[in-house]
Structure formats: C-alpha cells, structure tokens
C-alpha cells in the first residue's frame, strides 16, 4: 500500500500513474 501513496500523489503525475481520481 506504500506505492499507492506514490501513485496517488497530487504533487506528482496522477494521470500518468493510476490514481486519476485524487
């Protein structure tokens, strides 16, 4: 679940990852 924070990072590329709904 640690990677989820990375994927769901508003300051990072959300759309590029997998958490488009942030």
N, C-alpha and C positions, 0 to 999 in steps of 0.2 A: 504493500500500500504506500510505500515510501515514494515510489515512482509516480504515483498518482498526483502527489503534490507538485512534482516537476511538470507533469503533463497539464495539470490544471493550474498553471501559473499565469495570472493575469498580466504580470510583467514580462512574461516570456511569450513565445509564439503558441497561442492556444489553438488557432485554426490549423497550424502546421502539425500539431501533435494529435490529440484525440479528444481533448476536452473543449469543444467548440462552445458548449453551454457553460460559461463561467460567470 
